[in-house]
Amino acid sequence: MTTQQERRHAPRYTAPDSVPLVCHVEHEGVKFDALVVDVGHGGIGAIVHDPAVRLEVGTVLARASIELPGHAP
């Protein structure tokens, strides 16, 4: 078991499994969806299921929107 020290200055909030949050992204001419797992002041943590999409930690996605279930886009 390893221990990691939390270095963030702002808290992160985990997206509940009961409310799936989908982030629609257009990046470098490619459109894809990502499942949001957590949200914080500095960004989001997300899972991309498309193996063709490669993002480095810290990548800024300027054209992205998060879909909230039950709300109009």
C-alpha positions as CSV (number, residue, x, y, z in Angstrom):
1,M,0.0,0.0,0.0
2,T,1.3,3.4,-0.9
3,T,0.3,6.7,0.6
4,Q,0.1,9.9,-1.4
5,Q,0.1,13.4,0.0
6,E,-2.7,15.7,-1.2
7,R,-1.1,18.7,-2.8
8,R,-4.3,20.5,-4.0
9,H,-5.2,23.9,-2.5
10,A,-8.9,23.5,-3.2
11,P,-11.1,20.5,-2.4
12,R,-12.3,18.1,-5.0
13,Y,-15.9,16.8,-5.1
14,T,-16.6,13.3,-6.3
15,A,-19.5,12.9,-8.8
16,P,-21.9,10.4,-7.3
17,D,-22.6,7.2,-9.3
18,S,-26.3,7.9,-9.1
19,V,-25.9,11.1,-11.2
20,P,-23.7,10.4,-14.2
21,L,-22.1,13.5,-15.5
22,V,-21.0,13.5,-19.1
23,C,-18.5,16.0,-20.5
24,H,-18.9,16.7,-24.2
25,V,-15.5,17.8,-25.6
26,E,-14.1,19.1,-28.9
27,H,-10.3,19.1,-28.7
28,E,-7.9,19.6,-31.7
29,G,-10.7,18.8,-34.1
30,V,-11.8,15.6,-32.3
31,K,-15.1,15.3,-30.6
32,F,-15.5,12.8,-27.7
33,D,-17.4,12.3,-24.4
34,A,-15.8,11.7,-21.0
35,L,-17.4,10.5,-17.7
36,V,-16.7,13.1,-15.0
37,V,-15.5,11.4,-11.8
38,D,-14.6,14.5,-9.7
39,V,-14.7,18.3,-9.9
40,G,-12.5,21.0,-8.3
41,H,-11.6,24.6,-8.7
42,G,-8.7,23.7,-11.0
43,G,-10.6,21.4,-13.3
44,I,-12.2,18.0,-13.5
45,G,-11.1,14.4,-13.3
46,A,-12.7,12.3,-16.1
47,I,-12.6,8.9,-17.8
48,V,-12.3,8.7,-21.6
49,H,-13.3,5.3,-23.0
50,D,-12.0,6.0,-26.5
51,P,-8.4,4.6,-26.8
52,A,-7.7,6.9,-29.7
53,V,-8.0,10.0,-27.4
54,R,-4.8,10.8,-25.6
55,L,-4.8,13.6,-23.1
56,E,-1.9,14.6,-20.9
57,V,-2.5,15.7,-17.3
58,G,-3.1,19.4,-17.2
59,T,-4.5,19.6,-20.7
60,V,-6.9,22.5,-21.0
61,L,-10.1,21.7,-22.9
62,A,-11.4,25.0,-24.0
63,R,-14.5,23.6,-25.9
64,A,-16.2,21.4,-23.3
65,S,-19.5,21.3,-21.6
66,I,-20.9,19.1,-18.8
67,E,-24.4,17.6,-19.2
68,L,-26.4,17.6,-16.1
69,P,-29.1,14.8,-16.1
70,G,-32.6,16.2,-16.2
71,H,-31.5,19.7,-17.3
72,A,-31.6,21.2,-20.7
73,P,-28.2,21.7,-22.4
